[in-house]
Amino acid sequence: MGGQWRSLALCACVSIAGTYLVTKSLESKQKTSEIKNGVAELIGETPVIRLASLSDATGCEILGKMEMQNPGGSAKDRVALAIIEEAERKGLLRPNSGDMVFEGTSGSTGISIAILCKAKGYEAHIVLPDDTSQEKVELLTNLGAVVHKVRPAGIADSKHYVNYARTAAEAINKDDNDPRRAVFADQFENEANWTAHYEHTGPEIYRQAGGKIDAFVAGAGTGGTISGVAHYLKERLPNLKVVLADPPGSGLYNRVKFGVMFDTREREGTRRRHQVDTLVEGIGINRVTRNFEAGRALVDDAIRVDDAEAVKMAKYIVEHEGLFIGSSSGVNLVAAYKYAKQLGPGHTIVTIICDSGSRHLSKFWRLARDVKPDLDF
């Protein structure tokens, strides 16, 4: 009888030990699976937050997709990754080769490209207007990007920052004495841009909001975010309203509201006047891009937001939410607030928190110091 008990006790010990080892093995695997393999795997799955002050003021649920929490600090990380990975699949870029990526940008896309280039062994060349905020320029330089500053010009000008970047990349590829390859990222026309938001940003928003969304509000620079998210959400929510938030000087408001950018004297592709002055960087444009056109038919309305409104909203959000946002985020939130007031209580509106105000200290936030933080729009 004693031997039988000893046998049972031994079996119990073996079983407990086995369970312990299996549990520890599973815990080890779970811990290992949570480790990100480099900076690229940090991109995406940004949280959505309820903006309590705006929600309470309107009776709607106003939600912000926190794209500023991407490793490069903006939604442009998604675009840069999609463009670079597509170039790698096509053999146009070879990791750790010193190949070059050129892009014309007002800042945020350049930062995303610079980060990924360092991680993948490429050299980033960023061309931007010489009035871009100094914070962005210094950040690009410290990330190891080669920064080319050009004067602000219309897209018809060969020295426009986008055209400059394209020409510089072409020159490298034509140089038989340079073994490196150069890719022009072309964020405005490269459809890897809007498809990245269709494949990732849109699904994340839909899941995080529990599929209950009445409106999506966003600005457009390249147009990739609003097009990609609109395509994904409207496939599942046909009654969803997509609303463009547009700053002064941009022609997209007229494109949505009236179907044209300018009158016949300022035809698309021929306009040479500079864009009307605005503090806002990253959204607003005076030409039609392939990425915006990919989703234009899905955009139901547009709201114009001036600089003073964007600054006031940014100051209000700091005071009431503790979020330090950039200029394009201010535009998005003003438009979301205004549209919530139009819809009335009981609706859910999602918008994009694009980047941090730390990139906008010398221009946008300089004017916010004496602004009264209220919702008097």
N, C-alpha and C positions, 0 to 999 in steps of 0.2 A: 504494500500500500504506500509506504514511504517513497519507494522508487517511482511509483506512478505520479505522486505529487511533485517529486523533483523534476520529472519529465515535463509535466504540465507547466511548472514554473519556468523551466528552460525555454519551452516553446513561447511562453508569454514574453519572456525577456527578448527572445529573438524577434518576435513580432513587433515589440515596442521599438527595438533598435532599428529594425527595417523601416518602420514608419518614420522614425526620426531621420534616417538617412535620406529617404525619399523626399521628406518635407524640406530638408536642408538643400537637397539637390534642386528642387523646384524653386526655392527661394533664391538660390544662386543664379538659376537661369533667368528668373524674373528680374533680378537686379541687373544682370548682364544685358538683357533686352532693353532696358531703359537707358542704356548708355548711347548717346548720339555719336555717330561716326562723322565728326567734323562739323564745320559751320553750316554746310548746306542742309544738314538734317535738322537744324534749328529753325529753318524757314517754314512758316505756315502754322496752322493750328493755334492761331492767336485767339485770345478770349473775346467774348462779347459781354459788355457790361451794360447795366441799366443806369441811365443818367437820371438820377432821382429828381434833381432840381427841375430839369426840363419836363420830365414826365409828370411831376406833380403840378407844374404850371399849366400844362395843356390837357391833362386828363388822358393822354395817350402814353403808351409805353415807347419811349425813345431810347433805342439801343445803339451802342457804338461798338463797331468791330475794331479792336485795338491793334491795328496794323503797325503802330509805333513800337510794338513789342517784338517785331522781327529782329534778328541780330543786327541788321544794318539800319534798323530804326524806322523802316517804312514799308509800305506795300510793294515798293519797287524791287525788293529782294526776290519776290516771286517771279517777276518779269525777267530780271537779270539771270536768274537760275535757269528759267525755261529757255531763254535765248542762247545761253552758253551751252547748255546740254544738247540743244538741237544742233548747234554748230559742231559739237564733238561727235554726235551721231553721224553727221554728214562728212566727217573727216576734215573739216575746215579748221579745227583747233585740236592740238595734241597736248594733253596734260603734261605739265612740268617741262615744256619745250621752250618757254620764253616767247611763245606766240603772243600776238597783240590783239587787244580788243579796243576798238575806237567807238566812242559814242558822243553825240551832242545832247546835252541835258542841262536843265537849270539847277541840277544838284543832286537830288535824291537817287536817281537811277545811277548816276556816276558813283555815288558812295557804295551802292549795292554791287556794282560791277567791280569796283576797286577791292572790296572785301573778298569776293569770290575769285578774282584773279590771283590775289595773294594765296588763297587756299589751294588753288589748282595749278599754280606755277605759270601764270600768264602775266603780261604787262598791260596795265590799264592806261589808256590815253583818253582823257576826258576833256571835251571842248564845251565851254560854257560862256554865256554873256558876261562881259566884264563888270556888270552891275549885280551879279549874283551875290548873295549875302556872304560876308567874309568868313563866317563860321563854317559854311559848307566848303569854301575854298581851302581853308586851313585843315579841315578834316580830311579832304581828299589828298592833300599833300602829305599829311602824316600817315595816311594809309598806303603811301607809296605810289600813288597815281601820278602820271605826268599830266599836268594841267595846262591846257591851252585856253587863254582868254581872248575873246573876240568882241568887237563892238556889237551892240544889239542891231539887228537888221531884219528886214522882211525875208520871207522864205524864198522869194525870187532872186535874192542877192546871193551870189556865189560864196560870200563870206559869212552867211548865216551859220550859226554854230552847227546845225545839222549837216549842211552841205560841206562845211569845212572838215568835219569828221569823216564823211564819206570819201571825200577826195584824198584825205591823208591815208586812209586805209588802202585805197586803190593804188596809191603811189608805192606803198610798201610791197604790194603783190606784184607790181610791174618791175620791181628792182631785182634783177637776176643775181646781184651780189649779196642780197640779204636772204639767208635761208629761212627766216621766220615767215610765218603766215600772219595775215592781219584780217580781222573780221570787223565789219561795221555792224554794230548791234541793231541799229535802225528801229528803235523801240516804237516809233510812231507808225511805221508801216509793217513791221514784222508781226505776223498773226500768231506767233508763239506767245505774244503778249496777252491778247484777249482770251486765248484758249487756256492759258495758265489760270486765269480767274474763273473760267468755266469749269475747269477740272478740279480746282481746289478751293478758291475763296467762296464761290457760290455754294457748293455742297456744305462747307463749314457753317456758313451763315444759316442755311436751311435747317441743318441739324441742331445747331446751338439755340436757335429761336423756336425749336419744336415745330417747325413747319407753319407757324402762325405769324405771317407777315402781311401787312396791308400795303406798305410802300417801302421802296428802296431809294435812298437819296444819295447822290454822289456827284462830285465834280468830275471834269474830264480834261486831261492834258493830252495824253496820247489817245485816250478813250478806251483803253483796254479794260480797266476795272468795271466801268459802267456797262460795257458791252458784254463782257464775260459773265458777270453776275446776273445781268438782266436775262440773258439766254437761259441760264440754269434755272433761275427762280420762276420765270414765266412758263417754262415747260411744266412746272409742278403747281404753280399758282397763277392760273390764267387771268384772274381778276386783280393781280398785283399791279400797283402803279409804280412806274420808274420815273424819277424826277431828277433832272439835271440841275446842279448848283453851279452857277457861272459868275465869275468876277467881271469887273469893268474891263473893257477893251477886248473881250473875247467875242467871237462871232457865233459861238455854238448856241447861245440863247436864241438868236434869230433863226438859226438852222432848224432848231426844234419847233419854235413857235410859228414860224412863217415859211419854212422850207428853203430859205436862201441865206447865205452868209452876208452878202452886201448887195448894193444895187448894181446895175449894169456897168457903171463907171469904175467899179472896183471888183472885177471878176476874180474868182478864185484862181490862185496861181499867178496873178499879175500884180497884186497889191504890193507896193513898195514902202508905204508909210509904216513907221514903227507902231507897235501896239500902244494903245492908250496906257498911260502910266497907271500902275497898280502896285500895291505892296505885296500882293499875293504871288507866291511862287509855286509851280508844280501843276496848276490847273489853269485852264483858259487858253484858247488858241484861235488864230485867225485863218485857219485853213481846214479843209476836210482831210482826215486821215483814214487809212484803211481800217484801223482798229475801231475808231468811232463809228464809221459807216457800217461795220459788222453788226452793230446793235442799235443803230439810230432809229430804225422802224419800231423798236420796242420801247423807246423813250416817250412817255406820255405827256410830260410837261417840263417846264424849265422855270427856274426862279433866279432872278438877278440879285446878287448880294454885293453891296459896295464895301470899300475898305473900312469905313467907319463902323459898319455893322459887324464885320468880321473881327475887328479889334475889340469891340465891346463884348461880343460873345466869348472870345478867348479869355478876356479878363473875368467875365462872369463865371466861366467854367473853372478857372483857378480858384475863385472865391468860394464857389459852392460845391465843387466836385474834387478839388485838389489835383486836377489834371492840368499840366502845363503843355498846351497844344500849339501847333504851328498854324500858319496862315490858311492853308487849304482846309484844315480841320475846322477852323473858325467859320469858313464859308459853308462847309457841309452842314454844320450844326445850326447856323442861321436858317438855311433852307429847310432843314428838317423841322425846326421849330415853327417856321411859317406854314409849312405844309400841314403840320399837326393841327394848327389853328384852323386851317381850311377844312380839314377832314372832320374835326370835332372829336370829343372824347371817345375812348373805347377802342382806338386803333393802335396797331403796332408798326413803328417806323424804324428801319435800320439804316444807319449811315456809317461812314468810314472815318475813324480817327487816324489820320494819315501818318503824321510824324510829330516829334516833340518840338516845343517852342525853343529849345536850346539851339536849334539851327536858324532861328529867326530873331535873335536878340538885337542885332544892329539895325535892322530895318523895321520889321513888323512890331516887335515888342517895345521898341523905343518909343512908339507913339501911344502905347497902352498905359503909360505910367500915371497919367492924370485922367484917365477915362473912368467914368462912373459905371460900375458893373451891374447893369440892369437889362431887362428884356423889353425895353421900349423901342421896338422896331416899327 
